């Protein structure tokens, strides 16, 4: 009887885990609905953040959770008007201020739900820069949660490497050069070093 009960507990845990993942997937797709690259962008972000977490020595369980949660990094863009989000020309300063609010709005959407705590932190902090030049708060260094520092690099790498409504894809070497130049500025040096180890291994 005890063994049977244990198996039922495992089955229930797996069911809850699958349902949680399905909820994340639906929210992630909704957050990217206005983007022609809908599913692929969030899948690439999930993969790169997971790999970076593992390369930095984090547990498999945390790496998987981080990858899943990172797919919700831009959920706050649901609040951004299409005229701003899909504008092919350079944004005005006023429009950029509207875009910047997606970090705080994303946090609000996810806050208060314990299973989305990690995703909420990512939504708020993935545009913070290691040197303090980012937004929404200008947080610096290790004061930025590691989940945000990892997702920040994965997001920029993917955004530059692929075509968006407002830009063409950059050549790979140009993207890698930018990441190198932003080590210790926009990006956490340890995360950058882990990223290039994965590049050297051919994993990314």
C-alpha positions, -999 to 999 in steps of 0.1 A, spaced: 0 0 0 28 24 8 45 17 -25 13 23 -43 8 56 -25 43 67 -34 37 59 -71 5 79 -70 23 109 -54 49 107 -82 22 106 -109 5 136 -93 37 155 -92 44 148 -128 9 158 -138 12 191 -119 46 197 -135 32 191 -170 2 213 -164 25 241 -151 47 237 -182 16 239 -204 5 271 -186 40 286 -192 39 276 -229 5 293 -234 15 325 -216 48 326 -236 30 322 -269 6 349 -259 35 372 -250 50 367 -285 17 366 -304 24 400 -321 58 388 -334 60 368 -366 87 347 -350 63 336 -323 73 301 -311 109 299 -323 122 329 -304 109 317 -270 122 281 -277 157 295 -285 157 316 -254 147 286 -233 175 265 -247 203 291 -244 193 301 -208 192 265 -198 226 258 -213 242 288 -197 228 279 -163 243 244 -166 277 258 -178 277 281 -148 275 250 -125 238 253 -116 217 222 -110 198 205 -138 165 212 -120 173 249 -117 185 251 -153 153 236 -166 132 259 -144 152 289 -156 148 279 -192 110 275 -188 107 308 -169 128 328 -194 102 322 -221 80 347 -202 106 375 -202 86 397 -226 51 390 -214 48 427 -204 48 435 -241 12 426 -241 6 461 -228 26 478 -256 6 492 -285 12 475 -319 21 509 -334 51 510 -310 60 473 -308 60 467 -346 73 501 -357 99 495 -385 116 528 -379 137 540 -350 116 547 -319 111 582 -305 123 588 -270 86 588 -259 80 555 -276 111 540 -260 98 550 -226 66 530 -234 87 500 -244 107 501 -212 75 497 -192 71 461 -204 96 451 -177 75 464 -149 42 453 -165 56 418 -169 65 417 -133 29 428 -124 13 402 -146 33 374 -129 37 387 -94 17 371 -66 18 336 -81 45 315 -63 50 293 -93 59 323 -114 83 340 -90 114 332 -111 96 344 -143 85 376 -125 121 384 -116 133 377 -151 106 399 -166 117 428 -144 154 425 -147 163 412 -181 171 447 -194 193 457 -165 229 461 -174 259 449 -153 273 484 -153 241 500 -142 231 516 -175 200 494 -180 164 497 -169 140 499 -152 161 506 -121 197 509 -132 207 480 -109 244 470 -111 265 438 -109 255 410 -87 225 430 -73 208 420 -106 194 385 -100 214 358 -119 182 348 -137 180 382 -152 217 384 -161 216 350 -179 184 359 -198 197 393 -208 226 377 -228 204 350 -243 178 375 -253 202 399 -270 221 371 -287 189 357 -302 174 391 -311 205 401 -330 210 368 -346 175 366 -361 155 390 -383 129 411 -365 102 434 -378 126 464 -375 159 449 -384 178 423 -404 197 395 -387 233 404 -379 262 382 -392 272 357 -364 307 372 -360 292 407 -355 270 393 -328 298 376 -310 320 407 -312 293 428 -296 289 402 -267 327 404 -262 327 442 -262 299 443 -237 316 420 -212 314 438 -179 293 465 -194 259 452 -205 266 416 -195 279 398 -165 316 387 -172 310 352 -159 279 347 -181 298 360 -211 327 336 -204 302 307 -200 286 317 -233 319 315 -252 327 282 -237 295 269 -251 303 285 -285 337 268 -285 321 235 -277 297 239 -306 267 237 -283 253 271 -292 
